[in-house]
Amino acid sequence: MSSAQMPVTRMRRLRRTRALREMVQEHGLTTKDLIWPAFIRDGTGMDEPISSLPGVSRMSLDRLLPAAEKAHALGIPAICLFPYTDQALRTDACEEAWNPENLTNRAIRMLKAEFPELMVMTDIALDPYNANGHDGLVVNGEILNDETVEALVKMGLAQAEAGADILGPSDMMDGRIGALRMALEAQGHKHVAILSYAAKFASAFYGPFRDAVGASGRLVGDKATYQINPANREEALRCVARDLDEGADMVMVKPGMPYLDICRAVKDQFGQPTFAYQVSGEYAMLMAAAQNGWLDGDKAMIESLMAFKRAGCDGVLTYFAPRVAQMLTQ
């Protein structure tokens, strides 16, 4: 690194005009960096606002279709589906999770039929189907690992059969990536990609998401026995290494902005496709501040997403995706 002093070096020379600033810009943001998380629900004509996620709604499938068409036209390459499951279908055994005709699997088939080039990503975890609100099966207050993995494999196979391009295991059970990868190979789904939530932390930033999928009121206890302690960096890296060894094609850090150091470490250490999830709490904070006039919403949005690129991420799951894609295309 140069140590030349003034006047030989004047850092402000290259900041003088917009053209100069853009010419030497180190990182960029494009629509191809975006994955849009979308909440879906049963019904017709439903576009149900989520109070803790301003500007985000639960959509019935007839409303999802035009929204997905717009996202695709804007150049967003992938949409990730999160279901709001009817309360009557939430059980201790979570059987609805692998029902071929469940809400998510119907949405996958619909989207792939209408927009074959739009990638459809899914979420693999039991919380939208669980009477206990947990990502895994619960017996006597314990979240069971191996039994949950068996259930998750059935869930993933049903999604692959429906036509999903990318499976997103977000449960944080031990061994689930290897079990899912072997099952996909055995059942002829060798081309289905796994984007593992490899470094998912037991975070306080998930609250609005749990509202969105209807899990908040059902969650008994917390998820600290299977999600990573926010204080643990090295453990997160070990989890990433494990998931890659077991067959993950891509890995994710979740949440995003509070864990940019983890994003950077993952990219530097493994050199694999690395994503971050700008989670519901991050989005809600920025939106609330903007709505109160405390921040310039558009500038804060772009700056927050650029931080992920600077930290080494290849892409970001963000609720801002349609809004930022509209800005970028303009």
N, C-alpha and C positions, 0 to 999 in steps of 0.2 A: 504494500500500500504506500502511495506517495506521501512524503513528508515535507514537500515543498511549501514554503511560506509565501505570504503576500509580499509583493504584488504578482509574483509568478503564478500563484494559485489564487483565484477568486472563485469560490464555489457558486456565487450568485450569477456568474456569467451565463451559466446554462439554465438559470431560472428566469431569465429576463423576459422572455415571451412564451406564449402558450406553445407555439410551434417548436421552440427549443426544448421546452419541458417534455413535450410528447415524444420528441425525437430520441431523447436519452432515458425515457421511462424504462425501468427495469422489469416491471411486471405488468401484465394486462389481464383484463376480465372480458370474457365473451359469453354469448349465450350458450356455447358448448360446454361451459363450466358448470351449468346449472342442472340440478335435479329438483323437480317440484313435488313436495309432499302434498297430497290431496286427501281430504277426509270424505268418505262416502257413507251413505246410509240408504236404507230401504225406503220405498215410497215413490211418488211421482210428483214432479213439479216442486221438489223440495230444494231450497237454497237457504239453509238454516244458519244464521250468524252465530259465531262462537264468541261470547262476550269477553272472554279473557284473551282472545286472539283477534284484535280489531282488523277487519278486512278479510278474514278467513271464514269460510262457511263449510258446513257439512252438506254435500250435494247428493241428491238422488241420481241414479245412473243416467236418466234422461237429461239432467243438467250437467253431469260430468262430461258428456259427449261434446257439446259445443265448447266447454272450457278447455278440454284436451285438444280440440281442433285449433283453438286460438293459440294455445301454448306451442303446439307443433308448428304452426305457421310462423311463430316468432323465433323459431330455431331452438327451442328447448328440446334437448335430445331424449329426456327420460322423465317419467312421472312415477312417483312412488305412492302406492295406495295404502290407506289406513282406514279400517272399517269401524263404524259405530254400530255395534251389534245389538239387536233387540235384546232387552233385558231378559226375556223369557228363554233365550237361547244360551244364556251364560250359566254354566254348570260347573260342578267340581271336577268333572272328567274332561270338560272342554271339547266334546265330540264335534261341535260345529266347526272347529278350526280346520278339520280336514274333510268336511262335507264338500263334495265336488260342486254342489249347487249353492254354496254359501255366497255371501255378498261379494267378497273379494274375487272369487273365481269367476263369477258371472261378469264382473267388471273387466277382468283380464281378457276374457273371450271377446267381449264387446269392443274393447279398445283395439285389440290386435286385428279384429275383423275390419274395423273402420280405418285404422291408421297403422298398417303393418310396419312402417319405418319408425314409428314412435316406440322407444323402449319402455317396457312396463316393468317396474321393480315392485317387489312386495316386501312386507314385513313378516318375519317369522318369530312369533312370540305368542304366548297364550293369553296375555292380559285382556285382549278384546273379547275373549270367550270365557274367561274365568270368573266364577262366582266370587273368588277371593281377590280379584284385581291384580294377581301376581303373574309374572311371566312364565312360571312353572307350576306344575301340579303340587298341591299342598295337602299334606296329611299330618294331622295333629300339630299344626303350626310350623311344620318343616317343609321347605321347598325341596322337593325330590329332584335329584339331578338325572340319574340314568333313565328313570321312567319318563321324565320330561323330554329327554332327548328322543326317545322312541316316538312320543307324540309329535314332536317337532319335525321329525323325518316324514311322518305321514302327512303333515301339513305342507311341507315343502314339496313333496311329490305331487300332491293335488294341485298346487300352484304351477308346477312345471308342466303337468298334464294340461292345464288350462291355457298354457302358452306364455307364461312369464319369461322374460328375458334375463332378469337378474333377481336372485333371491337374497334377501337381507336379514339374516339371523341376528336378532337384537336381544336375545334372551340372556346371554352370558352364562349358559350352562357349560360345564366342562365336557369336551369331546363332541360337541354337536356339529362342528364343521366336518370332521372326519367321517362321522356317521352319515351326514347328509351327502357328502361328496360320493361316498361309496354307493349309497342308495341311488343317486342320480345316474351314476355310471351303469349300475346293474339294470336300471329300468329304461335305458336308452335315451337318457337326457344329458348326454355327455357335453353338449354345447351350452347348457344353462350355466350362467356365471353366478358366482357367490361373492357378494359384497358384504363382508363380515363386519358387524359392529364389534370390532376386536378390542377396542379400548373404550368401553362404555363405563362411565363413572356413576357412582351413587350420588347424583347431583340434586340440588334444590331447584334447578332450572327447568324441570319437566312438568311443573304444575299445570300450565294451560293445555299441554298435550293430553294429560290425563282427563281434563275436562272434555276435550274434544272427542275422545274415544269412549267416554262414559265410564272410566275406571276409577275416578277420584273417590267417589263415595263408597266403593267396594273394597278398596285396598285396606287390608288388615296388616298392621305393622309397616315395615319398610323393606327396601330391596338391598340392604347392605350386605346380606349374606351371599349375594351372587354378583352384584355390581362392584366396581373397583373403588376403593377408598380414594377420595380426591387428593389425599396427601401423597399417593404412591405413584411415582414416575416409573421406577424400574419394573414394578409389577405390570404396569400397562405395556411396557415393551416386551415383557415375557409373554403376555397374552397375544400380542401381535405376532410374535415369532411362532407361537404354538398354532395359531389359526392359519398362517401361511404354510407351515409344515403339513397341516391337515388337509390343505386343498383350497383355501380361500384364494380367489383371483384378485381381489381388491380388499382393502381394509379401510375402516372408518374410525375416526375419533369423535366421541360424543360426550358432552357438549363441545361446542366449537371455540368461541372466543376465550373463555376462561382457561382453555387447554391448548393454546397455540404453541406452547413449548413442547407439548406432546406431539402435535402435528409435525413440527420441525424435526424432532428426534426420530419419529417413525420414518419420515422420508429420507433423512440422512442415513439412518442405520440399515434400512431394508431396500430402499430404492424401488419400491413397488407402488402401483397405483394407490394413491392415498386420498381419502375424502374426509370431510368434516361435516357434521350436522349442526347448522345454526339453529339451535333448538327453540322450542316455543317460548321459553322464558327470555331468551336473548331477543327474539323478535318482539315480544310483548313490551319489553323495556324500551326499545327504540321507538316503537309505535306510540307508546304512552308519552314519552318525552316529546316526540314530534307533535302529537295532538295538543299538548299543553304549550307549545311554542318554545320549548326549552332547547330544541335541536332543529337544525335544518334536516328534515326527514330524508330527502333524496341524497344529500351529501353524506349523511351518516350511514345510510344503507350501502352506498357504493364503497365508502371507506371501510366498513366492517367486512364486506366481501373481499375487498382487495387484501385485507389482512390475511385471509386464508391462503390466497395465492402466494403472498410473500412468505408465508410460513411453510410453503412447499406442497400445498394441496393441489391435486389435479382437478378437483371439483368440489361443489358444495351442495348439500341439501338445504334449501332455504324456502321459507314461505314467501319471500320477496321475489321468487323466480319470475312470475309473470310481469310484475312491475318493473323489475330491473331489465328484463328482456325487452320490454317496450321502450325503455330509455335507450338501451344500447342500439336497437334497430333504428331509432330516430337520429 
